């Protein structure tokens, strides 16, 4: 079954919109990180869709690099959340100012 490119791009746009809304509407750091992951997965979906459309594997290779960057982003983000929770329980963005020197 061949999925049309317009459906792939439509789903990618919807996922990216959900990620942007989740990032802007939330004040919880963990939910903001999840929203960034949703946006990165939307980009990966469009990269793989274009790669398949043009029969070029470079888009799929780039998607693998985006997944690696997303894993590093999660590691750094969770490290910040753990450092924040040691000082004050809760994962609010307003509490990040405590991490300044």
C-alpha distance (Angstrom), angle and dihedral (degrees) to the residues before:
residue distance angle dihedral
X1 . . .
X2 3.79 . .
X3 3.78 116.8 .
X4 3.81 113.2 -147.5
X5 3.79 117.1 -116.8
X6 3.80 91.4 -123.1
X7 3.82 90.1 61.0
X8 3.81 91.7 49.7
X9 3.80 92.4 49.3
X10 3.80 91.5 44.0
X11 3.79 92.0 53.4
X12 3.79 89.8 45.4
X13 3.80 91.2 51.9
X14 3.81 92.0 48.5
X15 3.81 91.6 49.7
X16 3.79 91.5 47.9
X17 3.81 90.9 49.3
X18 3.80 91.2 50.5
X19 3.80 89.1 50.4
X20 3.80 93.6 49.6
X21 3.79 91.6 47.4
X22 3.80 91.5 48.1
X23 3.79 91.9 49.1
X24 3.80 94.7 48.9
X25 3.81 97.6 39.7
X26 3.81 100.1 47.7
X27 3.78 131.2 76.0
X28 3.80 95.9 -170.7
X29 3.80 112.8 101.3
X30 3.79 94.7 -145.6
X31 3.80 92.9 52.2
X32 3.79 89.6 47.6
X33 3.82 89.7 54.1
X34 3.81 89.9 49.8
X35 3.81 89.3 51.3
X36 3.81 90.9 52.4
X37 3.81 88.5 50.9
X38 3.81 90.2 52.4
X39 3.81 89.9 51.8
X40 3.81 91.5 49.5
X41 3.80 90.4 49.6
X42 3.80 89.5 51.9
X43 3.79 89.2 54.3
X44 3.80 89.9 48.0
X45 3.79 90.6 52.1
X46 3.79 92.3 53.0
X47 3.82 91.7 45.4
X48 3.79 91.9 52.8
X49 3.80 91.0 44.3
X50 3.78 92.6 53.3
X51 3.78 90.3 43.5
X52 3.78 90.3 55.8
X53 3.80 93.1 42.9
X54 3.80 93.9 54.3
X55 3.82 95.1 33.8
X56 3.80 91.8 -123.9
X57 3.83 120.8 133.0
X58 3.82 94.4 -153.5
X59 3.80 92.0 89.6
X60 3.79 91.6 55.5
X61 3.80 91.0 48.1
X62 3.80 90.3 50.8
X63 3.81 89.2 49.6
X64 3.80 88.9 56.5
X65 3.81 89.8 53.4
X66 3.81 90.1 49.3
X67 3.81 88.9 52.9
X68 3.82 89.7 52.2
X69 3.81 91.5 50.0
X70 3.81 89.7 48.2
X71 3.81 90.2 53.6
X72 3.81 90.4 51.8
X73 3.80 90.1 47.7
X74 3.80 90.9 53.3
X75 3.81 91.4 49.9
X76 3.82 92.5 51.8
X77 3.79 92.9 42.8
X78 3.78 94.1 50.5
X79 3.79 89.3 47.8
X80 3.79 89.0 56.0
X81 3.79 91.5 48.0
X82 3.81 91.5 51.2
X83 3.81 91.1 48.8
X84 3.78 89.9 49.5
X85 3.80 93.8 48.0
X86 3.80 91.5 53.6
X87 3.80 90.3 63.2
X88 3.79 100.7 35.6
X89 3.81 130.1 3.6
X90 3.79 115.2 -117.8
X91 3.76 131.7 57.0
X92 3.78 104.7 -115.1
X93 3.79 122.9 150.6
X94 3.80 90.4 -135.0
X95 3.81 89.1 63.5
X96 3.81 92.3 62.1
X97 3.80 90.7 85.9
X98 3.81 87.3 74.3
X99 3.81 89.6 69.2
X100 3.83 91.7 67.8
X101 3.77 117.7 107.4
